[in-house]
Amino acid sequence: MRLLIVEDEPALAASLATGLRRRGHAVDTAADGQGALDRALVNDYDVILLDRDLPVIHGDDVCRQLRSNGYPARILMLTAAASLDELVGGFDLGADDYLTKPFRFEELLVRVSALSRRVANLPAAGRRVGDLEVDSLRRVVRRAGRGVQLTSREFAVLELLLAADGRVVSAEELLERAWDEMTNPFTASVRVIMSRLRAKLGTPPLITTVIGSGYCIRMDHHPVQADQIDS
């Protein structure tokens, strides 16, 4: 998933970004409200971790503007205020969840994972396609009962393909949602990850390359025309 952390405390922002990247998320950061809005204009984020007390533009106003413009990302509000009025106020602005500082990173992960599953339309228990089982919460992958060890990036790409439910996902979309803004869009990153993912998942192959379009998970109820497949 592609995440945006909006936090004006540099040490906290860096710590959260590092931890979330290790969990397989693509993470961008902004240090103030204007930076958050600027990044949201050019990137489609799945989840935004939004500090409330931001310089330049207050976090409440950022949330309000995103919602008024129909921005679809899930918003997790971060705040030092713990009163009921603050909590209600955050939800009234359009936040999807609320976390009071200080918080444990493990608690943040649970909240982000729950919001990510809602974005991807994945059940809490994960997904099963044929003999492939993916537990998103525990980050466990099995093929025909055999454990498959994936890197964070490989896991993120696999989740995106599963969430597409048979739809072809372009390389551009994968770059947008599984890599952060520092990625060179002209690299072969997607092709390399896809090759490694196919090798680890084994045979028969689950991932199909649709020439000129992208990639998809083979599903019986979403057939791909034979003349489109690069096997």
N, C-alpha and C positions, 0 to 999 in steps of 0.2 A: 504494500500500500504506500501511497505517496502522502507524506505528512508535512505539515508546516508548524514549526514551533515559534510562537511569538512571545518573547521573553526578554526583558531589558536587563536582567542580571546575567552577564556573560558566562560566569562559571556554571550557573544552573543550566543555561541554554546549551552549553557545550556538553555538560554531563548527560542531559536528557538525549541530545542528538546522538552521542556515542552509544548510549545504551539501546536506543531504539534501532539504530543501524545494525547493531549486533543481533537484533531480533529479526532482521531481514527487511526492515522498512526503509524506503527512500525518504530522506529527511532534508528539508530546507529550513533555514532559520531567518527570523526578522527580529530586530531589536526595538521596534516601535510600531505604532499603529499604522502609520503611513506606509512603512515598508511591507507590512502585512497585506494591505490593500493592493499595493503595487504588484506583489508576487501573485496574489489571487487573480489579477487581471490577465496574467500570462500563463498560469499553471492551473491544472485541474487537480486540486488536492482532495483526498478522500476524508482525511481528518485534520482539523486544525486545533492545536493546543494553544489556547488564547489566554494569556495573562490579562487580568482585568485592569490593573493599575499600570498603564503604559504611557510613555511620553509621546508627544506630538499629537496623536489621536488616541483618546481613551479606548480601552478595550471594549467598553459597552457600545461606543459609537462604531467601532469596527464590526462588532457582531450585528448591530442594527443595520449597517450599510450592506453587509454581505447578505443578510436575509431579505432586505428590501429589494436587492438586485437579483434575487432568486438563486444565489450561489448554493449549490447542493451539498457542500461538504458538511460532515458532522463536526460540531464544535464542542470541544471540551474546555470549559472555563476553569482557569486556575486563579485562585484568589487567597489572600491572607484573611479575608473577612469570613466569619463562620456563622453569622446570624441568619435566622430564618428569612428575614426581609431581603438580605443579600441573595440568598439561595433562590427565593421566588423571583426576585428581580432578574437574575441571570436567565432563568427559564423563560420569563416573559419576553426577554430580548431575542429569544430563539436558540439559546444554547441547548445542546442535546444531553449534556452531562456537566457535572460540577465537582471540582476537587479542591479541598481546602489545604493551603500550605500551613505547615510543612507536611509533606506526604512521603510515603515509602514508594520507591520506584516500582516495587512489585504491584502495589495498588494501582499505580498509573498504567502499568502494562495490562492489567485486567480490564480497566476502563477502555483503553485504546483497542484491545482485542475485541471487546464487545461491540464497540462502534464500528470497527473494521468489518466484522461479520455482518453487521446490518447494511453497510455499504455494498459489500460483495454478495449479499443475500445468501450467506452461508449459514447452515444450522450450527448450533454450538458444538455438536459432536463431530463436525467436519463433513467430509464427503466420501462417497464410495462410487467408483466407476469400474465396473467389471471386477477384476481382482485387485484393483488399486484402492487402498484405504488411506485417507489423509485426515489426521486429527490436528486441526489448526490450533487448538488451545494448548495441547502438549507438544505440538510441532513434531509429530511422529508420522512417518510414511512407511507403509508396508505394501509390497507387491507379492501376491500369492502367499501371504503369510511371512514373507522375508522382509526384514528391516532394510530400509533404504536410507543411507546417510546423505543428506543434502546440505549444501552451504546455505547461508541465509538468502543469498540472491536467487539460487535455484529454487528454494522453497517459495519465495515471493512470486517468481514467474509461474510456478506450478499452480499456486493459489489463484492467480489471475486467470489462467487458462480454465481452471475448474469453474470459477465464478462466471465465466462467459457462457457456460452451459452449452457448449458445442458451437457457439458463434466464433467466427474467425477473428483473431486478435492481431492487429498489425504490429510490425516491429516498432513503429512510431509510438503506438499506444503502450507497448511494454516498456519502452524507454521512458515514456512520460510518467508511468505509474510505479515502476520498480527501480528506477534510478533517480538520483537527485539532479539539481540544476547544474552541477559541476561536470556532468557527463558530456563528452563530445558526441553530438548526434551522428557523426559520420564514422564512428568506430564500429567494429564488428562485434560489439559486446553481446548483442542479442543472439547472434548466430553462434557464438562460442558457448554461451550459457545453454542454448537449446541443444547443441551437440552433446554437451556433458550431461544434461538432464536426460536425454534419450538413452545415452549409454547406461546411466545408473538405473533407469526404470526397467531396462531390459526388454525382452521380446515376449509376445508380439508387441510391436511398437504402438504406443498410445498417442503420440503427438504427430500430427500431420502438417506438412508444409503445403500451403495453398499458394501456388506460384503467383507472384504479383500482388498477393493480398496479406499473407501472414501465416499464423499458426492456429491450430485448434486441437482439442482433445477428441479423439475418435469416440463418438457416441452413436449408438444404433438409431436413436430418434432424431439425429442431426446428420444425415449422410452428406458426404462431399462427393461431387462428381469425379469420376475416375480420371477424366482428362485434365482435371485441375490439380491433381496430386503429384507432388514431387516426392517419391518414395526413396 
